Amino acid sequence: MKLLRYGDHGAERPAVIATGSDVVLDAAPVTSGYEPDFFASGGVDRLRAAVERGDLTEIDIAGRRIGAPIGRPGKIICIGLNYRNHAAESGMAIP
């Protein structure tokens, strides 16, 4: 599944694209947004089940703004050495 949010900044709505599909489905019946509580409470499993049952309505987001998929991430984890200069600065082999 691909999670996405669409709409005006600050008023994005959740949507999902099922694996192997290009159809965008409205995820609002399952969640109001992809926030930490959604992930901590089994939200992905509930969303996957709703997609598989065909419970979600197809929506057209053509011309709509696509926002970041996660509204308020709890933390951002960066992985080092993913840039040539960073590897060189660290004295490490270039990946």
N, CA and C atoms as an extended XYZ file, in Angstrom:
285
Properties=species:S:1:pos:R:3:atomname:S:1:resname:S:1:resid:I:1 pbc="F F F"
N         0.835       -1.184        0.000 N   MET     1
C         0.000        0.000        0.000 CA  MET     1
C         0.873        1.238        0.000 C   MET     1
N         0.362        2.255       -0.627 N   LYS     2
C         1.012        3.566       -0.601 CA  LYS     2
C         0.067        4.531        0.100 C   LYS     2
N         0.564        5.142        1.157 N   LEU     3
C        -0.225        6.118        1.889 CA  LEU     3
C         0.045        7.500        1.320 C   LEU     3
N        -0.972        8.309        1.232 N   LEU     4
C        -0.775        9.696        0.802 CA  LEU     4
C        -1.833       10.569        1.438 C   LEU     4
N        -1.555       11.853        1.422 N   ARG     5
C        -2.511       12.851        1.885 CA  ARG     5
C        -2.641       13.883        0.773 C   ARG     5
N        -3.835       14.349        0.563 N   TYR     6
C        -4.082       15.327       -0.491 CA  TYR     6
C        -4.947       16.456        0.042 C   TYR     6
N        -4.848       17.602       -0.629 N   GLY     7
C        -5.662       18.748       -0.241 CA  GLY     7
C        -4.803       19.930        0.151 C   GLY     7
N        -5.460       20.994        0.565 N   ASP     8
C        -4.769       22.218        0.942 CA  ASP     8
C        -3.874       21.989        2.155 C   ASP     8
N        -2.786       22.738        2.224 N   HIS     9
C        -1.851       22.637        3.334 CA  HIS     9
C        -2.580       22.843        4.662 C   HIS     9
N        -2.388       21.915        5.585 N   GLY    10
C        -3.047       22.002        6.879 CA  GLY    10
C        -4.435       21.400        6.909 C   GLY    10
N        -4.960       21.037        5.752 N   ALA    11
C        -6.295       20.436        5.687 CA  ALA    11
C        -6.279       19.191        4.807 C   ALA    11
N        -5.154       18.484        4.809 N   GLU    12
C        -5.009       17.297        3.969 CA  GLU    12
C        -5.935       16.184        4.437 C   GLU    12
N        -6.344       15.353        3.503 N   ARG    13
C        -7.182       14.189        3.776 CA  ARG    13
C        -6.392       12.935        3.446 C   ARG    13
N        -6.617       11.847        4.189 N   PRO    14
C        -5.861       10.623        3.938 CA  PRO    14
C        -6.422        9.834        2.754 C   PRO    14
N        -5.522        9.239        2.013 N   ALA    15
C        -5.889        8.371        0.897 CA  ALA    15
C        -4.886        7.232        0.844 C   ALA    15
N        -5.192        6.242        0.045 N   VAL    16
C        -4.322        5.071       -0.074 CA  VAL    16
C        -4.400        4.539       -1.505 C   VAL    16
N        -3.298        3.988       -1.958 N   ILE    17
C        -3.256        3.295       -3.246 CA  ILE    17
C        -2.878        1.856       -2.923 C   ILE    17
N        -3.729        0.915       -3.307 N   ALA    18
C        -3.475       -0.493       -3.030 CA  ALA    18
C        -2.274       -0.975       -3.825 C   ALA    18
N        -1.552       -1.928       -3.272 N   THR    19
C        -0.400       -2.517       -3.946 CA  THR    19
C        -0.835       -3.081       -5.295 C   THR    19
N        -0.068       -2.740       -6.329 N   GLY    20
C        -0.362       -3.223       -7.672 CA  GLY    20
C        -1.477       -2.474       -8.367 C   GLY    20
N        -1.871       -1.344       -7.837 N   SER    21
C        -2.968       -0.566       -8.397 CA  SER    21
C        -2.525        0.880       -8.590 C   SER    21
N        -3.269        1.618       -9.392 N   ASP    22
C        -3.034        3.056       -9.499 CA  ASP    22
C        -4.298        3.824       -9.110 C   ASP    22
N        -5.262        3.116       -8.533 N   VAL    23
C        -6.525        3.712       -8.096 CA  VAL    23
C        -6.337        4.304       -6.701 C   VAL    23
N        -6.732        5.558       -6.547 N   VAL    24
C        -6.635        6.237       -5.253 CA  VAL    24
C        -7.955        6.055       -4.514 C   VAL    24
N        -7.849        5.609       -3.258 N   LEU    25
C        -9.027        5.358       -2.433 CA  LEU    25
C        -9.058        6.304       -1.244 C   LEU    25
N       -10.255        6.733       -0.869 N   ASP    26
C       -10.446        7.607        0.286 CA  ASP    26
C       -10.258        6.786        1.556 C   ASP    26
N        -9.288        7.142        2.401 N   ALA    27
C        -9.015        6.416        3.635 CA  ALA    27
C        -9.738        7.008        4.841 C   ALA    27
N       -10.521        8.066        4.647 N   ALA    28
C       -11.199        8.741        5.750 CA  ALA    28
C       -12.131        7.832        6.559 C   ALA    28
N       -12.766        6.802        5.969 N   PRO    29
C       -13.586        5.923        6.808 CA  PRO    29
C       -12.777        5.136        7.841 C   PRO    29
N       -11.475        5.021        7.628 N   VAL    30
C       -10.617        4.266        8.539 CA  VAL    30
C        -9.854        5.182        9.487 C   VAL    30
N        -9.438        6.354        8.998 N   THR    31
C        -8.620        7.251        9.809 CA  THR    31
C        -8.789        8.703        9.374 C   THR    31
N        -8.556        9.598       10.302 N   SER    32
C        -8.579       11.021        9.953 CA  SER    32
C        -7.206       11.485        9.481 C   SER    32
N        -6.186       10.648        9.702 N   GLY    33
C        -4.843       11.012        9.253 CA  GLY    33
C        -3.823        9.983        9.674 C   GLY    33
N        -2.680       10.045        9.045 N   TYR    34
C        -1.585        9.121        9.328 CA  TYR    34
C        -0.669        9.739       10.375 C   TYR    34
N        -1.118        9.670       11.602 N   GLU    35
C        -0.400       10.227       12.742 CA  GLU    35
C         0.183        9.068       13.556 C   GLU    35
N         1.052        9.353       14.521 N   PRO    36
C         1.640        8.273       15.324 CA  PRO    36
C         0.608        7.318       15.933 C   PRO    36
N        -0.520        7.830       16.420 N   ASP    37
C        -1.545        6.958       17.020 CA  ASP    37
C        -2.094        5.953       16.008 C   ASP    37
N        -2.235        6.356       14.749 N   PHE    38
C        -2.713        5.462       13.702 CA  PHE    38
C        -1.801        4.247       13.603 C   PHE    38
N        -0.499        4.484       13.567 N   PHE    39
C         0.464        3.389       13.417 CA  PHE    39
C         0.563        2.545       14.678 C   PHE    39
N         0.491        3.174       15.841 N   ALA    40
C         0.630        2.464       17.111 CA  ALA    40
C        -0.587        1.600       17.440 C   ALA    40
N        -1.729        1.890       16.838 N   SER    41
C        -2.968        1.188       17.191 CA  SER    41
C        -3.424        0.186       16.132 C   SER    41
N        -2.518       -0.251       15.259 N   GLY    42
C        -2.888       -1.234       14.240 CA  GLY    42
C        -3.598       -0.627       13.047 C   GLY    42
N        -3.414        0.660       12.832 N   GLY    43
C        -4.091        1.340       11.739 CA  GLY    43
C        -3.769        0.788       10.362 C   GLY    43
N        -2.528        0.394       10.156 N   VAL    44
C        -2.151       -0.144        8.839 CA  VAL    44
C        -2.930       -1.421        8.555 C   VAL    44
N        -3.067       -2.283        9.551 N   ASP    45
C        -3.834       -3.523        9.362 CA  ASP    45
C        -5.304       -3.227        9.095 C   ASP    45
N        -5.883       -2.266        9.820 N   ARG    46
C        -7.288       -1.894        9.586 CA  ARG    46
C        -7.474       -1.331        8.182 C   ARG    46
N        -6.514       -0.501        7.748 N   LEU    47
C        -6.603        0.090        6.417 CA  LEU    47
C        -6.469       -0.987        5.346 C   LEU    47
N        -5.506       -1.894        5.517 N   ARG    48
C        -5.313       -2.977        4.555 CA  ARG    48
C        -6.583       -3.833        4.446 C   ARG    48
N        -7.200       -4.137        5.573 N   ALA    49
C        -8.426       -4.935        5.568 CA  ALA    49
C        -9.552       -4.206        4.839 C   ALA    49
N        -9.675       -2.909        5.055 N   ALA    50
C       -10.718       -2.125        4.376 CA  ALA    50
C       -10.492       -2.114        2.866 C   ALA    50
N        -9.233       -2.008        2.457 N   VAL    51
C        -8.913       -2.052        1.021 CA  VAL    51
C        -9.298       -3.411        0.454 C   VAL    51
N        -8.912       -4.478        1.133 N   GLU    52
C        -9.182       -5.838        0.649 CA  GLU    52
C       -10.677       -6.143        0.588 C   GLU    52
N       -11.454       -5.597        1.516 N   ARG    53
C       -12.910       -5.813        1.512 CA  ARG    53
C       -13.617       -4.951        0.469 C   ARG    53
N       -12.928       -3.961       -0.067 N   GLY    54
C       -13.561       -3.058       -1.022 CA  GLY    54
C       -14.426       -2.007       -0.361 C   GLY    54
N       -14.110       -1.676        0.903 N   ASP    55
C       -14.914       -0.724        1.667 CA  ASP    55
C       -14.656        0.740        1.314 C   ASP    55
N       -13.555        1.032        0.629 N   LEU    56
C       -13.156        2.426        0.409 CA  LEU    56
C       -13.560        2.895       -0.982 C   LEU    56
N       -13.966        4.143       -1.060 N   THR    57
C       -14.441        4.745       -2.296 CA  THR    57
C       -13.285        5.284       -3.122 C   THR    57
N       -13.358        5.066       -4.419 N   GLU    58
C       -12.348        5.626       -5.327 CA  GLU    58
C       -12.537        7.136       -5.398 C   GLU    58
N       -11.416        7.856       -5.418 N   ILE    59
C       -11.471        9.314       -5.522 CA  ILE    59
C       -10.544        9.785       -6.630 C   ILE    59
N       -10.841       10.951       -7.160 N   ASP    60
C       -10.016       11.563       -8.199 CA  ASP    60
C        -9.244       12.718       -7.572 C   ASP    60
N        -7.935       12.604       -7.562 N   ILE    61
C        -7.113       13.664       -6.973 CA  ILE    61
C        -6.341       14.442       -8.037 C   ILE    61
N        -6.740       14.274       -9.284 N   ALA    62
C        -6.066       14.994      -10.366 CA  ALA    62
C        -6.108       16.497      -10.100 C   ALA    62
N        -4.953       17.130      -10.180 N   GLY    63
C        -4.851       18.564       -9.974 CA  GLY    63
C        -4.835       18.988       -8.520 C   GLY    63
N        -4.939       18.042       -7.610 N   ARG    64
C        -4.940       18.360       -6.182 CA  ARG    64
C        -3.519       18.335       -5.644 C   ARG    64
N        -3.257       19.116       -4.630 N   ARG    65
C        -1.953       19.130       -3.968 CA  ARG    65
C        -1.781       17.822       -3.202 C   ARG    65
N        -0.596       17.211       -3.341 N   ILE    66
C        -0.247       16.015       -2.583 CA  ILE    66
C         0.686       16.452       -1.462 C   ILE    66
N         0.309       16.148       -0.227 N   GLY    67
C         1.123       16.512        0.927 CA  GLY    67
C         2.019       15.363        1.354 C   GLY    67
N         2.824       15.603        2.362 N   ALA    68
C         3.649       14.547        2.934 CA  ALA    68
C         2.730       13.458        3.477 C   ALA    68
N         3.098       12.184        3.340 N   PRO    69
C         2.194       11.126        3.787 CA  PRO    69
C         1.976       11.100        5.296 C   PRO    69
N         2.973       11.491        6.071 N   ILE    70
C         2.851       11.499        7.526 CA  ILE    70
C         2.700       12.942        7.981 C   ILE    70
N         1.608       13.237        8.672 N   GLY    71
C         1.323       14.608        9.073 CA  GLY    71
C         2.282       15.172       10.092 C   GLY    71
N         2.475       14.467       11.188 N   ARG    72
C         3.342       14.932       12.270 CA  ARG    72
C         4.195       13.773       12.761 C   ARG    72
N         5.309       13.523       12.081 N   PRO    73
C         6.135       12.384       12.509 CA  PRO    73
C         6.700       12.619       13.909 C   PRO    73
N         6.793       11.549       14.676 N   GLY    74
C         7.332       11.644       16.021 CA  GLY    74
C         8.823       11.883       16.029 C   GLY    74
N         9.495       11.348       15.035 N   LYS    75
C        10.930       11.558       14.921 CA  LYS    75
C        11.349       11.293       13.481 C   LYS    75
N        12.476       11.832       13.133 N   ILE    76
C        13.053       11.603       11.813 CA  ILE    76
C        14.398       10.941       12.042 C   ILE    76
N        14.597        9.807       11.414 N   ILE    77
C        15.847        9.072       11.558 CA  ILE    77
C        16.620        9.198       10.255 C   ILE    77
N        17.837        9.674       10.358 N   CYS    78
C        18.681        9.852        9.179 CA  CYS    78
C        19.741        8.757        9.154 C   CYS    78
N        20.026        8.290        7.971 N   ILE    79
C        21.039        7.255        7.799 CA  ILE    79
C        22.252        7.900        7.164 C   ILE    79
N        23.392        7.781        7.825 N   GLY    80
C        24.612        8.420        7.340 CA  GLY    80
C        25.240        7.692        6.163 C   GLY    80
N        26.202        8.339        5.600 N   LEU    81
C        26.996        7.833        4.480 CA  LEU    81
C        26.178        7.619        3.210 C   LEU    81
N        25.063        8.311        3.096 N   ASN    82
C        24.290        8.194        1.877 CA  ASN    82
C        24.679        9.268        0.858 C   ASN    82
N        25.645       10.087        1.221 N   TYR    83
C        26.168       11.087        0.300 CA  TYR    83
C        27.674       10.897        0.181 C   TYR    83
N        28.174       11.056       -0.997 N   ARG    84
C        29.607       10.898       -1.268 CA  ARG    84
C        30.455       11.774       -0.339 C   ARG    84
N        30.071       13.043       -0.177 N   ASN    85
C        30.848       13.963        0.661 CA  ASN    85
C        30.836       13.543        2.128 C   ASN    85
N        29.690       13.063        2.597 N   HIS    86
C        29.605       12.637        3.987 CA  HIS    86
C        30.519       11.444        4.239 C   HIS    86
N        30.541       10.498        3.310 N   ALA    87
C        31.428        9.337        3.456 CA  ALA    87
C        32.894        9.808        3.472 C   ALA    87
N        33.232       10.716        2.585 N   ALA    88
C        34.613       11.224        2.529 CA  ALA    88
C        34.968       11.948        3.817 C   ALA    88
N        34.054       12.777        4.340 N   GLU    89
C        34.306       13.506        5.587 CA  GLU    89
C        34.521       12.542        6.745 C   GLU    89
N        33.860       11.401        6.724 N   SER    90
C        33.968       10.428        7.805 CA  SER    90
C        35.137        9.480        7.631 C   SER    90
N        35.845        9.616        6.499 N   GLY    91
C        36.965        8.716        6.241 CA  GLY    91
C        36.517        7.303        5.924 C   GLY    91
N        35.296        7.165        5.455 N   MET    92
C        34.742        5.849        5.153 CA  MET    92
C        34.773        5.606        3.645 C   MET    92
N        34.646        4.344        3.288 N   ALA    93
C        34.580        4.004        1.868 CA  ALA    93
C        33.278        4.566        1.284 C   ALA    93
N        33.340        4.985        0.064 N   ILE    94
C        32.151        5.532       -0.595 CA  ILE    94
C        31.242        4.360       -0.962 C   ILE    94
N        30.004        4.405       -0.497 N   PRO    95
C        29.085        3.266       -0.755 CA  PRO    95
C        28.721        3.161       -2.230 C   PRO    95
